[in-house]
């Protein structure tokens, strides 16, 4: 299985983490659009980050990361739901810097007025949106700062992508639930794990199996590995969603569109699926018929 998420725990401690690998899903997404090398790397890192962050949520729903900016790079987003389905998309103007190197920092440095949003959308309940400053040289650095300062959960994240493989690792120090837990915790554990995590190389993260990565990093700790989870490309588009979009623009706009395009064709930007509405189908959404 090339696309996976491996959770892990350090026994008898409030430390938990995840390792993510993506290959088939990454290639599926990159095959749908001709992304520049630097943009591919950024999307790969964003995909791994959403898969890592989604694992920290105990809800049914989805989490997405969305970068918005001005000038040549417009926006990028990546999403993961509780089923392990991921997808991503970016919109930008051609820039020779994006073609010159497969390094996401090239894109991040070029952003004008950038903002990173973390969107949490449960199936039931209120949506949440966090705003993350993009003032660090790497996406991982920005996310770590958010967790350390805003969420107040000490977190270390490592992300890597080489255009065909992507990987990510997250490790967190969770709050102690009682004074008894506090007394049992080795106070040197988190500094030690942080130092070890920082030794992980990009090539190791993208090419080595999750259990080997964890052994190399934390072999002196007692690491517990639950069952591995599969990740895969998944799109939430449907003809029903397209119908809802037509309903939202109103019957007048639909009639005007039909004058130039009959039947109406709607494309999903994520998976390139095409949905077609004949004039009769489109007008029936409003209880009307062809005149």
C-alpha positions as CSV (number, residue, x, y, z in Angstrom):
1,X,0.0,0.0,0.0
2,X,1.7,3.2,-1.2
3,X,-0.8,5.7,0.3
4,X,-1.1,5.3,4.0
5,X,-1.3,7.0,7.4
6,X,0.3,5.3,10.4
7,X,-0.6,6.5,13.8
8,X,1.8,5.9,16.7
9,X,2.0,6.5,20.4
10,X,4.9,6.7,22.9
11,X,3.9,4.2,25.6
12,X,3.1,5.7,29.1
13,X,3.3,9.3,27.8
14,X,1.1,12.0,26.4
15,X,2.9,11.9,23.1
16,X,1.1,10.8,19.9
17,X,1.9,11.2,16.2
18,X,1.3,10.2,12.6
19,X,3.3,9.3,9.5
20,X,1.8,9.8,6.0
21,X,3.0,8.5,2.6
22,X,1.5,9.5,-0.7
23,X,2.4,8.2,-4.2
24,X,-0.6,6.9,-6.3
25,X,-2.9,9.7,-5.0
26,X,-0.2,12.3,-5.7
27,X,0.3,11.1,-9.3
28,X,-3.4,11.0,-9.9
29,X,-3.8,14.6,-8.9
30,X,-0.7,15.8,-10.8
31,X,-1.9,14.0,-13.9
32,X,-5.1,16.1,-14.0
33,X,-3.2,19.4,-14.5
34,X,0.2,20.5,-15.7
35,X,1.5,22.0,-12.5
36,X,5.0,23.6,-12.3
37,X,7.5,21.6,-10.3
38,X,7.5,24.1,-7.3
39,X,3.7,24.1,-7.2
40,X,3.7,20.3,-7.3
41,X,5.9,20.2,-4.2
42,X,3.7,22.7,-2.4
43,X,0.6,20.7,-3.2
44,X,2.3,17.5,-2.1
45,X,3.2,19.0,1.2
46,X,-0.3,20.5,1.7
47,X,-1.9,17.1,1.0
48,X,0.3,15.4,3.6
49,X,-0.4,18.2,6.1
50,X,-4.2,17.8,5.7
51,X,-3.9,14.0,6.1
52,X,-1.8,14.5,9.3
53,X,-4.1,17.2,10.7
54,X,-7.3,15.3,9.9
55,X,-6.0,12.4,12.1
56,X,-6.0,14.7,15.1
57,X,-9.8,15.3,14.8
58,X,-12.2,12.9,16.3
59,X,-15.1,13.9,14.1
60,X,-16.8,12.8,10.9
61,X,-16.1,15.5,8.3
62,X,-13.2,17.1,6.5
63,X,-10.3,19.5,7.1
64,X,-8.8,21.6,4.4
65,X,-5.8,24.0,4.1
66,X,-6.3,26.9,1.8
67,X,-3.6,29.5,0.7
68,X,-4.9,32.7,-0.7
69,X,-2.6,35.4,-2.2
70,X,-2.4,38.1,-4.8
71,X,-0.2,38.6,-7.9
72,X,1.0,35.5,-9.9
73,X,0.0,32.8,-7.3
74,X,-3.8,33.0,-6.6
75,X,-4.6,30.2,-4.4
76,X,-4.1,26.5,-3.5
77,X,-6.1,24.1,-1.4
78,X,-5.8,20.5,-0.1
79,X,-8.5,18.5,1.7
80,X,-8.8,15.3,3.6
81,X,-11.9,13.7,5.1
82,X,-12.5,11.1,7.9
83,X,-12.5,8.3,5.3
84,X,-8.9,9.1,4.2
85,X,-10.0,10.7,0.9
86,X,-7.8,13.5,-0.2
87,X,-7.8,16.0,-3.1
88,X,-6.0,19.2,-4.1
89,X,-6.0,22.1,-6.6
90,X,-4.1,25.3,-7.3
91,X,-4.5,28.3,-9.5
92,X,-1.6,30.5,-10.6
93,X,-0.2,32.4,-13.5
94,X,2.9,31.1,-15.3
95,X,6.1,32.2,-13.5
96,X,9.6,31.0,-14.5
97,X,10.5,30.8,-10.8
98,X,8.0,28.0,-10.3
99,X,9.6,26.0,-13.1
100,X,13.2,26.5,-12.0
101,X,13.2,24.4,-8.9
102,X,11.2,21.7,-7.2
103,X,11.1,23.6,-3.9
104,X,7.9,24.9,-2.2
105,X,9.8,27.7,-0.5
106,X,10.1,29.3,-4.0
107,X,6.3,29.6,-4.1
108,X,6.0,30.7,-0.5
109,X,8.5,33.5,-1.0
110,X,6.7,34.8,-4.0
111,X,3.3,35.2,-2.3
112,X,1.8,38.6,-2.1
113,X,-0.5,39.3,0.9
114,X,-0.7,35.6,1.7
115,X,-3.1,34.0,4.2
116,X,-3.4,30.3,5.2
117,X,-6.8,29.1,6.3
118,X,-7.4,25.9,8.3
119,X,-11.0,24.9,7.7
120,X,-12.7,22.2,9.8
121,X,-16.1,21.1,8.5
122,X,-17.9,18.4,10.5
123,X,-20.8,16.6,8.9
124,X,-22.9,17.9,11.8
125,X,-22.2,21.0,13.8
126,X,-20.6,24.3,13.3
127,X,-17.7,24.9,10.9
128,X,-14.4,26.3,12.3
129,X,-11.8,28.4,10.5
130,X,-8.4,29.3,11.8
131,X,-6.1,31.8,10.2
132,X,-2.4,31.0,10.0
133,X,0.3,33.6,9.2
134,X,2.5,32.6,6.3
135,X,5.6,34.2,7.8
136,X,7.8,31.2,8.0
137,X,10.0,29.9,5.1
138,X,8.2,26.5,5.1
139,X,4.6,25.3,5.3
140,X,5.6,23.0,8.2
141,X,7.0,25.9,10.1
142,X,3.8,27.9,9.7
143,X,1.7,25.0,10.9
144,X,4.0,24.3,13.9
145,X,3.8,28.0,15.0
146,X,0.0,27.8,14.8
147,X,-0.2,24.8,17.0
148,X,2.3,26.0,19.5
149,X,0.8,29.5,19.9
150,X,-2.9,29.3,18.9
151,X,-3.8,25.7,19.8
152,X,-1.2,25.6,22.5
153,X,-0.3,22.0,21.8
154,X,3.4,21.6,21.3
155,X,3.7,20.1,17.8
156,X,6.5,19.2,15.4
157,X,5.8,18.6,11.7
158,X,8.1,17.5,8.9
159,X,6.9,17.6,5.3
160,X,8.6,16.5,2.0
161,X,7.7,16.0,-1.7
162,X,9.9,15.2,-4.7
163,X,7.1,15.5,-7.4
164,X,6.4,11.7,-7.4
165,X,6.4,10.9,-3.7
166,X,5.3,12.8,-0.6
167,X,5.6,12.2,3.1
168,X,4.8,13.8,6.4
169,X,5.3,13.3,10.1
170,X,3.5,14.9,13.0
171,X,4.2,14.5,16.7
172,X,2.4,16.2,19.5
173,X,2.6,16.6,23.2
174,X,-0.9,16.4,24.5
175,X,-2.2,18.0,27.7
176,X,-1.9,16.0,30.9
177,X,-5.3,15.0,32.3
178,X,-4.3,14.8,35.9
179,X,-1.6,15.6,38.4
180,X,-0.8,11.9,38.6
181,X,-0.1,11.9,34.8
182,X,2.1,14.9,35.3
183,X,4.2,13.2,37.9
184,X,4.7,10.1,35.7
185,X,5.8,12.0,32.6
186,X,9.5,12.1,31.8
187,X,10.2,15.8,31.5
188,X,13.1,15.2,29.1
189,X,10.9,13.1,26.7
190,X,9.5,16.0,24.6
191,X,12.9,17.8,24.1
192,X,14.5,14.5,23.2
193,X,11.8,13.6,20.7
194,X,11.9,17.1,19.2
195,X,15.6,16.8,18.6
196,X,15.3,13.4,17.1
197,X,12.4,14.5,14.8
198,X,14.5,17.3,13.5
199,X,17.1,14.8,12.2
200,X,14.7,13.3,9.7
201,X,15.8,13.9,6.1
202,X,13.4,14.6,3.3
203,X,14.5,11.5,1.3
204,X,13.9,9.3,4.3
205,X,10.5,10.7,4.8
206,X,9.4,10.1,1.2
207,X,11.0,6.7,0.5
208,X,11.2,4.7,3.8
209,X,8.3,2.7,5.2
210,X,6.6,4.3,8.2
211,X,7.8,1.6,10.7
212,X,11.4,2.1,9.6
213,X,11.2,5.8,10.0
214,X,9.8,5.4,13.5
215,X,12.4,2.9,14.4
216,X,15.3,5.1,13.2
217,X,14.0,8.1,15.1
218,X,12.6,6.6,18.3
219,X,14.1,3.2,18.7
220,X,15.0,3.9,22.4
221,X,11.3,4.6,23.2
222,X,8.5,2.1,23.4
223,X,6.5,3.0,20.3
224,X,3.0,1.5,19.8
225,X,1.6,1.2,16.3
226,X,-2.2,0.7,15.7
227,X,-3.4,-0.6,12.4
228,X,-2.3,1.4,9.4
229,X,-5.0,3.4,7.5
230,X,-5.3,3.7,3.7
231,X,-5.4,7.1,2.0
232,X,-6.8,7.6,-1.5
233,X,-7.9,10.3,-4.0
234,X,-11.5,11.2,-3.5
235,X,-13.8,13.9,-4.9
236,X,-17.0,15.1,-3.5
237,X,-18.4,16.3,-6.8
238,X,-21.8,15.0,-8.0
239,X,-24.6,16.0,-10.4
240,X,-26.7,16.8,-7.4
241,X,-24.1,19.4,-6.2
242,X,-24.0,20.9,-9.7
243,X,-27.8,21.1,-9.6
244,X,-27.6,23.0,-6.3
245,X,-25.1,25.4,-7.9
246,X,-27.6,26.1,-10.8
247,X,-30.4,26.7,-8.3
248,X,-28.2,29.2,-6.5
249,X,-27.6,31.4,-9.5
250,X,-31.3,31.5,-10.3
251,X,-33.6,30.7,-13.2
252,X,-32.9,33.9,-15.1
253,X,-29.2,33.2,-15.2
254,X,-29.8,29.6,-16.2
255,X,-32.1,30.7,-19.1
256,X,-29.4,33.1,-20.2
257,X,-26.8,30.4,-20.1
258,X,-28.9,28.1,-22.2
259,X,-29.1,30.7,-24.9
260,X,-25.3,30.3,-25.4
261,X,-24.8,26.7,-24.2
262,X,-27.4,24.0,-24.6
263,X,-27.0,21.6,-22.9
264,X,-25.2,23.2,-19.9
265,X,-21.9,21.5,-19.2
266,X,-20.2,21.8,-15.8
267,X,-16.7,20.5,-15.1
268,X,-15.3,19.5,-11.7
269,X,-11.9,21.2,-11.3
270,X,-10.6,18.5,-9.0
271,X,-11.3,15.4,-11.0
272,X,-12.3,16.7,-14.5
273,X,-15.6,14.9,-14.4
274,X,-18.2,16.6,-16.7
275,X,-21.8,17.0,-15.8
276,X,-24.4,17.8,-18.4
277,X,-27.9,19.4,-18.0
278,X,-30.3,19.5,-20.9
279,X,-32.5,22.6,-21.0
280,X,-35.4,20.5,-19.7
281,X,-33.3,19.2,-16.8
282,X,-32.0,22.7,-15.9
283,X,-35.4,24.4,-16.0
284,X,-37.1,21.6,-14.1
285,X,-34.9,22.5,-11.1
286,X,-37.2,25.6,-10.8
287,X,-40.4,23.8,-11.6
288,X,-40.4,25.3,-15.1
289,X,-40.7,23.7,-18.6
290,X,-39.5,24.5,-22.0
291,X,-41.6,27.2,-23.6
